[in-house]
Amino acid sequence: MLRSFAAIVDTGSFTLAAQRLAMTQSTISQQLARLEDGLGVVLVDRAARPIKATPAGERLLGYARRILALQEEAQAALGDPAGTAPIRIGVPEDIAGSEMAQVFHDFTRRHREVHLDVTAGLSRDLTRAYRAGEFDILVAKEPAASPDCRATFPEALAWFESAGAEDWPNPVPLVTFPPGGLYRDAMFERIESERLRWYIAFSGSSLHNVLVAVEAGLGLSLLPRAAAARYRVRPYERFPDEPAIAVSIYAWENTGLVAELVEGIRAVLADRQARFG
């Protein structure tokens, strides 16, 4: 109705307005009549030649043009598929770094329709969420890869202490993840096999928090070599390296956009493994 009204005022004619909007003249007249009935005012002077807006019509015309412009803007926005296809990804926080961000950037540049929903966290929590169907793609650290993984890479582990650490007291302070954390049990087994007494000096729920605590000298910790490389820590040479763990990729789909993104993630993990073992 607003479009018909604006066309009548712009052209000064019901006939020309009908031609502009590809409607019949009777339809244009009906649209204007409905608008006037709804508002309770006369919007055009039908006796004028060319037809002109009444004072009430002139007041409405500015609003009508703004409303019609917003409608066109909304239609254009809804017609653009950018960001309408979500892919949900779970990834450990130390792997969700700049290299992975570049993969995500390049992927979304090629596929504007995709919206990446990335969750970083502990592998145990991410794995539980993936198995519950909350992620399309999962990168997880685990003792051994499951048969349904798309790819898996070994990740080297080592004991670390602050770069400025001196001899540790007995009992030895440890920096750990919360109960159930991936490296926690292996830490306890190693230090007990060395026949040392120990206590937990700091427990952090994120890898960054744990590494900052080690960097600050709060205690020893067992950590991935790749993650420790960015902090002021050094290997604790009294303990040997622990067996590597698996960094595995999982995906419910093996075709299309998911498969393409999995390949990009695989390349990042392969490069990470080559650099840090």
N, C-alpha and C positions, 0 to 999 in steps of 0.2 A: 504493500500500500504506500509506504514512504517512497519507494522507487518510482511508482507511477505518479505520485504527487510531484516529486522533483522533476520528472521528465516533462510533465505538463507545463510547469513554470518555466523550465529551460527552453522549451520549444515554442511556448505560447499557443499550443494547439493540441487538442485531443488526438487529431489524426496523426500529426508528426510524432507525438509521444508514443502512440501505438506502434508506429513504424520503427521507432528507435528500440523499443522493448520487444519487438516481434510478437505483439499481441493484437487482438482485435480492438476496435475503438470502443465497443460496448464493454469489453473487459476492463479497459482503462477507466471508463466512466464508473463502473461498479466498484473498482478498487478505491477510487477517490471518494465515492459516496459512503462506503464503509468506514473510511478513515474519518470523514467529517461526522458521521453518526456517532462513532466511538468517542470523538473528542468534544462533540456538541458545539462545533463552530464551523462556519463557512470558510474554506481555505483559498478558493479562487473566485475571481469575478468572471463568471461564464459569459457575461454580456460584452466584456471588453474584447477588442481585437487589436493586437493579439491578447490572448487570455493572460491575466496578471494575478499575482497572489494578493489576497486581502491582507490587511494589517496582521490578522491572526496567522495567516499563511506565511507572511514574511518572518514572523517570530519563530514559527515551526521549521522553516526551511533550513536555518543554520544547524539546528539539532538533527534534522533529517540527514543532512550531508555527513555530519559526524557519525551518526549511527550507521549509515550505509558504508562509510569508509572503514569503520571498525568491523563490520560484517565481512567485508572483503579481506581485511587483514586476518581475521579469525579463520576464514576459509582457506587462505593461503598457508597459514600455520598448520592447520590440520591436514592439509594436502601434502605437507613436507614430511617424509618418513623418517627424518633424522631423529635418532635416539628412541625409536619406538620398538626395537627388538632387543630385549635384555639378555645378556649372558652373565650368569652369576658364577663368581670365581672365589675359591678359598685358597689362601696362600700363606705360608709362614712369614712372619714379619721381616726376617732377615733376607728372605728371597725376594720380597716385594720392594726391591731397590730400584735404582735408576735404570739398570739394564732391562728389567721387567717393565718398568714404566714406558721405556722407549718402544718395546714390543706392543704394548697396549696403544700407544700413540699412533704408531704406524698402522696398526690394524683398524682403528677407528677412522683414520684418514681414508683408508681404502673402502670402508663400509660405514658410511655416515648413518645408516639406519640402526646401527648397533649402539646400545647403551651398556657399558661394562659396569657391573656392580661387584666390586672387589672387597672382600673381607680378609683382613690380616689377623692372625692369632696363633694360638698354640695348636700343633698338629692334632692332638687328641680331640680337641673341641671341633676343629675343622672337619676331621674325618667323621665324627659322629653326625655333624650336620649334613655332610655329603651323602652318607648312607641313608639319611632321612629324606633325601631329595631336595635339600635346600640349596645345593650348588649344582651347576652344570659341569664345572671343571674343578678339580681339586689337585693341589700340590701338597704333599704331606711327607713329613719325616717319620720313619718307622723302622723297627728293627730289621724287617724284611718285607719286600714288596709282596702284595697280594696278586693272585693270578690274573685279575682283571685290570691290572695297570696298563697304561699305554706306553710308558717308558719309565725306566728307573736308573738312577745314578748313585754310585757310592759317595758318601760325604765323610771326609777325614775328620776325626775327633782328636783333641789333645787337651791336656791339663794346662791351665793358664793361671798366672799370678800377675799382680801389678808390676809394671816395668821398673818400679823403684822398690820392690819388696826385698826384705831381708829374711833371715831364717825364721821359719814359722814356729810358734810355740807348740807345746803338746798339752792339751788336745789341739788339733789343727782346726781352724775355723773354715767353714765351707760356705760358699755362695751357691744357692740352688734355685730350681724352679719349685712350685708347690707340689704336694704329693700327686703322683701320677704323671709328672713331667718326664719327658723322654730320657734325659740324661741322669736323673736323680738316683735311680737304683744302681746304675753302673758306677756312679761315684762312690756310693756306700760300699759296694762290693770291692772296688779297687783299694780304697783306703783301709778297709778292714783286712784285706789280703796282705797289706803292708804292715799290719799289726800296729797301726797307729790309732790313738784315740782321737775323736773328732766331735765337733758340735756344729750346728747350723747357725752361722752368724748373720746371714741375710737370706731372705727368700723373696724372689721377684717374679711377677707374673708375665713379664715380657723379657725377651732376649736382650733388648737394649738396657733395661734396668739391671739385669744380672751382670752384663759386661761393664756397665758404669760402676757397679759395686766392686767388681774385681779390679778395675782400673784404680779405684780409690783405695785399694788395699784392705778391703774387708775380709778377704779370704781367697781360697782356691776354688776353681770350678772347672768342670769338664765341658768343653764347648766346641763347636765347629771351627775349624781353622779359617774357613772363608769368612765367617762372621767376625772373628777376633781380629782380622787384619786391619780393621779401621779404628782400633782402640789402642791405648797405651798400655798394652799387656804383653807378656812374653811367655813362652812355653815353660812349664815347670818341669825341669829336666829329671827330677828324681823319679817321676812316674813315666812309664812308657806310654806311647799312644794307645788308645783303645781301638777295638775293631770298628771299622766304618759302619755307619748306618745307611739306610736307603732313603733317597729323596725321589719320590715316585709321583707320576702324573696319572690322574684318573679322569675319565670323562664318560658320561652316559651315552653320548653320540660319537660316532666315528666317521661322520661325513659332514660336508658343508662348512659353515662358518666355524663351528666348534672345532672341527678337525684342523682347519687352517690355524686357528689360534693355539691349539695344542702344539702344533709344529713350531710356532714361534717360541712358546714356552720351553719346549724341548731343546731348542737351540741355545737358549740362555743357560739352561742347566748343564748342557754339554760343555759350554765354554767355561762355566764356573768350576766344573769338575776338572777340566784340563788345567786350569790355573792353580787350583788349591788342592787337588787330589781327593 
